Amino acid sequence: MDIIDKLTEVLTQRRDAAPESSYVASLYAGGLNRILEKIGEEATETVLAAKDATDRGRDDALIHEVADLWFHTLVMLVHLNQQPRWVLDELSRRFGVSGIEEKNSRAESQNSA
């Protein structure tokens, strides 16, 4: 079991927990808007950390902010009954496919729908 599966399990368990019992449970209690606000906040903090980052080795501030962003995105997915593993499956499907081709294939399938 990798970290995504472990986190998904914990996040799923906390969905029905009392808000005062954990940070994640309090996010769920706040509803989708609260979770999305946190994602927006973390995205902004990630952008600011990236702006200040250097390319001379590990930048702990940037790594910390990206971890926060990814974590809150996982909370959102679980809140919406989406499996985070599905995102990894989609990335795996795209691996080795040109980004231009992949984007064009999405546009074509939207136009045919």
Backbone as JSON Lines, residues from 0, in Angstrom:
{"i":0,"aa":"M","n":[0.86,-1.18,0.0],"ca":[0.0,0.0,0.0],"c":[0.9,1.24,0.0]}
{"i":1,"aa":"D","n":[0.7,2.11,-0.96],"ca":[1.54,3.31,-1.03],"c":[0.87,4.47,-0.3]}
{"i":2,"aa":"I","n":[1.54,5.6,-0.27],"ca":[1.06,6.74,0.51],"c":[-0.29,7.25,0.03]}
{"i":3,"aa":"I","n":[-0.56,7.2,-1.27],"ca":[-1.86,7.66,-1.77],"c":[-2.97,6.79,-1.2]}
{"i":4,"aa":"D","n":[-2.76,5.48,-1.22],"ca":[-3.77,4.57,-0.68],"c":[-3.95,4.76,0.83]}
{"i":5,"aa":"K","n":[-2.85,4.95,1.54],"ca":[-2.93,5.16,2.99],"c":[-3.68,6.46,3.3]}
{"i":6,"aa":"L","n":[-3.34,7.52,2.58],"ca":[-4.02,8.8,2.8],"c":[-5.51,8.7,2.45]}
{"i":7,"aa":"T","n":[-5.82,8.03,1.35],"ca":[-7.22,7.87,0.95],"c":[-8.01,7.15,2.04]}
{"i":8,"aa":"E","n":[-7.41,6.12,2.6],"ca":[-8.07,5.37,3.67],"c":[-8.36,6.26,4.88]}
{"i":9,"aa":"V","n":[-7.37,7.02,5.3],"ca":[-7.55,7.92,6.46],"c":[-8.57,9.01,6.13]}
{"i":10,"aa":"L","n":[-8.46,9.62,4.95],"ca":[-9.39,10.69,4.58],"c":[-10.82,10.17,4.5]}
{"i":11,"aa":"T","n":[-10.99,8.96,4.02],"ca":[-12.33,8.37,3.95],"c":[-12.88,8.13,5.35]}
{"i":12,"aa":"Q","n":[-12.06,7.65,6.25],"ca":[-12.49,7.41,7.63],"c":[-12.9,8.72,8.32]}
{"i":13,"aa":"R","n":[-12.21,9.79,8.02],"ca":[-12.48,11.06,8.7],"c":[-13.69,11.8,8.13]}
{"i":14,"aa":"R","n":[-14.21,11.33,7.0],"ca":[-15.37,12.0,6.38],"c":[-16.56,12.06,7.33]}
{"i":15,"aa":"D","n":[-16.75,11.04,8.12],"ca":[-17.91,10.98,9.01],"c":[-17.55,11.28,10.47]}
{"i":16,"aa":"A","n":[-16.34,11.7,10.71],"ca":[-15.89,11.99,12.08],"c":[-16.42,13.34,12.55]}
{"i":17,"aa":"A","n":[-16.45,13.51,13.85],"ca":[-16.87,14.79,14.44],"c":[-15.87,15.87,14.06]}
{"i":18,"aa":"P","n":[-16.36,17.04,13.69],"ca":[-15.46,18.13,13.24],"c":[-14.37,18.49,14.24]}
{"i":19,"aa":"E","n":[-14.67,18.35,15.51],"ca":[-13.67,18.72,16.52],"c":[-12.61,17.63,16.71]}
{"i":20,"aa":"S","n":[-12.8,16.48,16.06],"ca":[-11.87,15.36,16.26],"c":[-10.61,15.45,15.4]}
{"i":21,"aa":"S","n":[-10.68,16.18,14.27],"ca":[-9.49,16.29,13.43],"c":[-9.64,17.47,12.47]}
{"i":22,"aa":"Y","n":[-8.51,17.9,11.97],"ca":[-8.49,18.99,10.99],"c":[-9.27,18.6,9.75]}
{"i":23,"aa":"V","n":[-9.04,17.39,9.25],"ca":[-9.71,16.93,8.03],"c":[-11.22,16.86,8.25]}
{"i":24,"aa":"A","n":[-11.64,16.34,9.38],"ca":[-13.08,16.27,9.68],"c":[-13.68,17.67,9.71]}
{"i":25,"aa":"S","n":[-12.93,18.65,10.21],"ca":[-13.45,20.02,10.24],"c":[-13.56,20.59,8.82]}
{"i":26,"aa":"L","n":[-12.65,20.2,7.94],"ca":[-12.76,20.63,6.54],"c":[-14.02,20.04,5.91]}
{"i":27,"aa":"Y","n":[-14.23,18.75,6.11],"ca":[-15.43,18.11,5.56],"c":[-16.7,18.77,6.1]}
{"i":28,"aa":"A","n":[-16.69,19.09,7.38],"ca":[-17.86,19.74,7.98],"c":[-18.12,21.1,7.36]}
{"i":29,"aa":"G","n":[-17.08,21.77,6.91],"ca":[-17.22,23.08,6.27],"c":[-17.77,22.99,4.86]}
{"i":30,"aa":"G","n":[-17.79,21.79,4.31],"ca":[-18.36,21.58,2.99],"c":[-17.37,21.87,1.87]}
{"i":31,"aa":"L","n":[-17.86,21.67,0.65],"ca":[-17.0,21.81,-0.52],"c":[-16.4,23.21,-0.63]}
{"i":32,"aa":"N","n":[-17.18,24.24,-0.35],"ca":[-16.64,25.6,-0.47],"c":[-15.44,25.81,0.44]}
{"i":33,"aa":"R","n":[-15.49,25.3,1.65],"ca":[-14.37,25.45,2.59],"c":[-13.14,24.71,2.06]}
{"i":34,"aa":"I","n":[-13.35,23.51,1.54],"ca":[-12.24,22.73,0.99],"c":[-11.63,23.46,-0.21]}
{"i":35,"aa":"L","n":[-12.47,23.99,-1.08],"ca":[-11.97,24.71,-2.26],"c":[-11.24,25.98,-1.87]}
{"i":36,"aa":"E","n":[-11.7,26.66,-0.83],"ca":[-10.99,27.84,-0.33],"c":[-9.58,27.46,0.11]}
{"i":37,"aa":"K","n":[-9.46,26.32,0.8],"ca":[-8.14,25.86,1.25],"c":[-7.25,25.53,0.07]}
{"i":38,"aa":"I","n":[-7.82,24.91,-0.97],"ca":[-7.03,24.6,-2.16],"c":[-6.54,25.89,-2.81]}
{"i":39,"aa":"G","n":[-7.41,26.88,-2.92],"ca":[-7.01,28.17,-3.47],"c":[-5.9,28.82,-2.67]}
{"i":40,"aa":"E","n":[-6.04,28.77,-1.35],"ca":[-5.02,29.34,-0.46],"c":[-3.69,28.61,-0.64]}
{"i":41,"aa":"E","n":[-3.74,27.28,-0.68],"ca":[-2.51,26.5,-0.83],"c":[-1.9,26.69,-2.21]}
{"i":42,"aa":"A","n":[-2.72,26.85,-3.24],"ca":[-2.2,27.09,-4.59],"c":[-1.44,28.41,-4.63]}
{"i":43,"aa":"T","n":[-2.0,29.43,-4.0],"ca":[-1.33,30.74,-3.94],"c":[-0.01,30.63,-3.2]}
{"i":44,"aa":"E","n":[-0.01,29.92,-2.07],"ca":[1.22,29.76,-1.3],"c":[2.27,28.97,-2.1]}
{"i":45,"aa":"T","n":[1.82,28.02,-2.9],"ca":[2.74,27.25,-3.74],"c":[3.37,28.14,-4.8]}
{"i":46,"aa":"V","n":[2.56,28.98,-5.43],"ca":[3.07,29.9,-6.45],"c":[4.1,30.84,-5.83]}
{"i":47,"aa":"L","n":[3.8,31.38,-4.67],"ca":[4.74,32.3,-4.01],"c":[6.04,31.59,-3.63]}
{"i":48,"aa":"A","n":[5.93,30.36,-3.15],"ca":[7.13,29.61,-2.78],"c":[7.96,29.29,-4.02]}
{"i":49,"aa":"A","n":[7.3,28.98,-5.13],"ca":[8.01,28.69,-6.37],"c":[8.74,29.92,-6.88]}
{"i":50,"aa":"K","n":[8.09,31.07,-6.72],"ca":[8.71,32.33,-7.16],"c":[10.01,32.6,-6.39]}
{"i":51,"aa":"D","n":[10.03,32.21,-5.12],"ca":[11.2,32.43,-4.28],"c":[12.21,31.29,-4.33]}
{"i":52,"aa":"A","n":[11.85,30.18,-4.99],"ca":[12.71,29.0,-5.0],"c":[13.94,29.22,-5.88]}
{"i":53,"aa":"T","n":[14.94,28.43,-5.58],"ca":[16.13,28.43,-6.42],"c":[16.24,27.04,-7.06]}
{"i":54,"aa":"D","n":[17.07,26.93,-8.04],"ca":[17.26,25.64,-8.69],"c":[18.55,24.97,-8.22]}
{"i":55,"aa":"R","n":[18.94,25.27,-7.0],"ca":[20.19,24.73,-6.45],"c":[19.91,23.68,-5.39]}
{"i":56,"aa":"G","n":[19.16,22.68,-5.74],"ca":[18.87,21.61,-4.79],"c":[17.49,21.76,-4.18]}
{"i":57,"aa":"R","n":[17.21,20.9,-3.26],"ca":[15.9,20.83,-2.63],"c":[15.55,22.15,-1.97]}
{"i":58,"aa":"D","n":[14.33,22.62,-2.24],"ca":[13.82,23.84,-1.6],"c":[12.69,23.39,-0.67]}
{"i":59,"aa":"D","n":[12.99,23.33,0.61],"ca":[12.04,22.78,1.58],"c":[10.73,23.57,1.64]}
{"i":60,"aa":"A","n":[10.8,24.88,1.5],"ca":[9.58,25.69,1.54],"c":[8.66,25.33,0.38]}
{"i":61,"aa":"L","n":[9.21,25.17,-0.79],"ca":[8.42,24.8,-1.96],"c":[7.85,23.39,-1.8]}
{"i":62,"aa":"I","n":[8.66,22.46,-1.37],"ca":[8.19,21.08,-1.18],"c":[7.05,21.05,-0.16]}
{"i":63,"aa":"H","n":[7.17,21.8,0.91],"ca":[6.14,21.87,1.95],"c":[4.83,22.39,1.36]}
{"i":64,"aa":"E","n":[4.9,23.45,0.58],"ca":[3.68,24.04,0.02],"c":[3.03,23.13,-1.02]}
{"i":65,"aa":"V","n":[3.83,22.46,-1.84],"ca":[3.26,21.53,-2.81],"c":[2.59,20.37,-2.08]}
{"i":66,"aa":"A","n":[3.21,19.89,-1.01],"ca":[2.59,18.81,-0.22],"c":[1.25,19.27,0.34]}
{"i":67,"aa":"D","n":[1.17,20.49,0.85],"ca":[-0.09,21.03,1.36],"c":[-1.15,21.09,0.25]}
{"i":68,"aa":"L","n":[-0.74,21.55,-0.93],"ca":[-1.67,21.65,-2.06],"c":[-2.17,20.27,-2.47]}
{"i":69,"aa":"W","n":[-1.27,19.33,-2.61],"ca":[-1.67,17.98,-3.01],"c":[-2.6,17.38,-1.95]}
{"i":70,"aa":"F","n":[-2.26,17.56,-0.67],"ca":[-3.06,17.01,0.41],"c":[-4.5,17.54,0.35]}
{"i":71,"aa":"H","n":[-4.64,18.84,0.22],"ca":[-5.99,19.42,0.2],"c":[-6.76,19.01,-1.05]}
{"i":72,"aa":"T","n":[-6.04,18.77,-2.14],"ca":[-6.68,18.26,-3.34],"c":[-7.2,16.85,-3.1]}
{"i":73,"aa":"L","n":[-6.45,16.05,-2.37],"ca":[-6.92,14.7,-2.01],"c":[-8.17,14.78,-1.15]}
{"i":74,"aa":"V","n":[-8.2,15.7,-0.21],"ca":[-9.39,15.9,0.63],"c":[-10.6,16.2,-0.27]}
{"i":75,"aa":"M","n":[-10.42,17.08,-1.25],"ca":[-11.51,17.43,-2.16],"c":[-12.0,16.2,-2.93]}
{"i":76,"aa":"L","n":[-11.06,15.42,-3.46],"ca":[-11.45,14.24,-4.23],"c":[-12.27,13.28,-3.37]}
{"i":77,"aa":"V","n":[-11.8,13.0,-2.16],"ca":[-12.52,12.08,-1.28],"c":[-13.88,12.66,-0.9]}
{"i":78,"aa":"H","n":[-13.93,13.96,-0.65],"ca":[-15.21,14.61,-0.34],"c":[-16.22,14.4,-1.46]}
{"i":79,"aa":"L","n":[-15.74,14.41,-2.69],"ca":[-16.61,14.27,-3.87],"c":[-16.74,12.8,-4.31]}
{"i":80,"aa":"N","n":[-16.33,11.87,-3.44],"ca":[-16.4,10.43,-3.73],"c":[-15.63,10.03,-4.97]}
{"i":81,"aa":"Q","n":[-14.51,10.7,-5.21],"ca":[-13.61,10.36,-6.29],"c":[-12.38,9.68,-5.68]}
{"i":82,"aa":"Q","n":[-11.87,8.68,-6.32],"ca":[-10.71,7.96,-5.81],"c":[-9.42,8.64,-6.28]}
{"i":83,"aa":"P","n":[-8.58,9.11,-5.37],"ca":[-7.3,9.7,-5.79],"c":[-6.5,8.77,-6.71]}
{"i":84,"aa":"R","n":[-6.64,7.47,-6.53],"ca":[-5.94,6.51,-7.38],"c":[-6.31,6.73,-8.86]}
{"i":85,"aa":"W","n":[-7.54,7.18,-9.12],"ca":[-7.98,7.42,-10.5],"c":[-7.14,8.5,-11.17]}
{"i":86,"aa":"V","n":[-6.68,9.48,-10.39],"ca":[-5.81,10.53,-10.95],"c":[-4.49,9.91,-11.38]}
{"i":87,"aa":"L","n":[-3.94,9.02,-10.54],"ca":[-2.7,8.35,-10.91],"c":[-2.9,7.47,-12.13]}
{"i":88,"aa":"D","n":[-4.05,6.81,-12.21],"ca":[-4.35,5.99,-13.39],"c":[-4.4,6.86,-14.65]}
{"i":89,"aa":"E","n":[-4.99,8.04,-14.53],"ca":[-5.06,8.95,-15.69],"c":[-3.67,9.43,-16.09]}
{"i":90,"aa":"L","n":[-2.83,9.76,-15.11],"ca":[-1.46,10.16,-15.42],"c":[-0.7,9.02,-16.08]}
{"i":91,"aa":"S","n":[-0.93,7.81,-15.61],"ca":[-0.3,6.64,-16.21],"c":[-0.76,6.46,-17.66]}
{"i":92,"aa":"R","n":[-2.04,6.66,-17.9],"ca":[-2.58,6.54,-19.26],"c":[-1.92,7.54,-20.19]}
{"i":93,"aa":"R","n":[-1.65,8.74,-19.68],"ca":[-1.08,9.8,-20.5],"c":[0.43,9.65,-20.71]}
{"i":94,"aa":"F","n":[1.08,8.85,-19.88],"ca":[2.52,8.73,-19.94],"c":[2.96,8.26,-21.32]}
{"i":95,"aa":"G","n":[3.88,8.97,-21.92],"ca":[4.38,8.62,-23.24],"c":[3.55,9.19,-24.38]}
{"i":96,"aa":"V","n":[2.47,9.9,-24.04],"ca":[1.63,10.54,-25.05],"c":[2.0,12.01,-25.08]}
{"i":97,"aa":"S","n":[2.18,12.55,-26.25],"ca":[2.49,13.96,-26.37],"c":[1.4,14.79,-25.71]}
{"i":98,"aa":"G","n":[1.8,15.8,-24.97],"ca":[0.83,16.7,-24.33],"c":[-0.1,17.35,-25.34]}
{"i":99,"aa":"I","n":[0.44,17.67,-26.5],"ca":[-0.38,18.28,-27.56],"c":[-1.41,17.28,-28.05]}
{"i":100,"aa":"E","n":[-0.98,16.03,-28.28],"ca":[-1.92,14.99,-28.73],"c":[-3.0,14.75,-27.68]}
{"i":101,"aa":"E","n":[-2.6,14.67,-26.43],"ca":[-3.55,14.39,-25.35],"c":[-4.59,15.5,-25.26]}
{"i":102,"aa":"K","n":[-4.14,16.73,-25.31],"ca":[-5.06,17.87,-25.24],"c":[-6.0,17.88,-26.44]}
{"i":103,"aa":"N","n":[-5.47,17.6,-27.63],"ca":[-6.3,17.56,-28.83],"c":[-7.34,16.44,-28.75]}
{"i":104,"aa":"S","n":[-6.97,15.29,-28.18],"ca":[-7.92,14.19,-28.08],"c":[-9.07,14.54,-27.14]}
{"i":105,"aa":"R","n":[-8.78,15.31,-26.08],"ca":[-9.86,15.75,-25.18],"c":[-10.77,16.72,-25.89]}
{"i":106,"aa":"A","n":[-10.22,17.63,-26.68],"ca":[-11.03,18.59,-27.42],"c":[-11.92,17.87,-28.43]}
{"i":107,"aa":"E","n":[-11.37,16.86,-29.11],"ca":[-12.14,16.11,-30.1],"c":[-13.29,15.35,-29.44]}
{"i":108,"aa":"S","n":[-13.03,14.74,-28.29],"ca":[-14.11,13.99,-27.64],"c":[-15.17,14.93,-27.07]}
{"i":109,"aa":"Q","n":[-14.82,16.15,-26.68],"ca":[-15.81,17.11,-26.2],"c":[-16.66,17.61,-27.37]}
{"i":110,"aa":"N","n":[-16.05,17.77,-28.53],"ca":[-16.79,18.25,-29.71],"c":[-17.75,17.19,-30.25]}
{"i":111,"aa":"S","n":[-17.41,15.92,-30.05],"ca":[-18.28,14.85,-30.55],"c":[-19.38,14.5,-29.56]}
{"i":112,"aa":"A","n":[-19.32,15.03,-28.37],"ca":[-20.32,14.72,-27.33],"c":[-21.58,15.54,-27.48]}
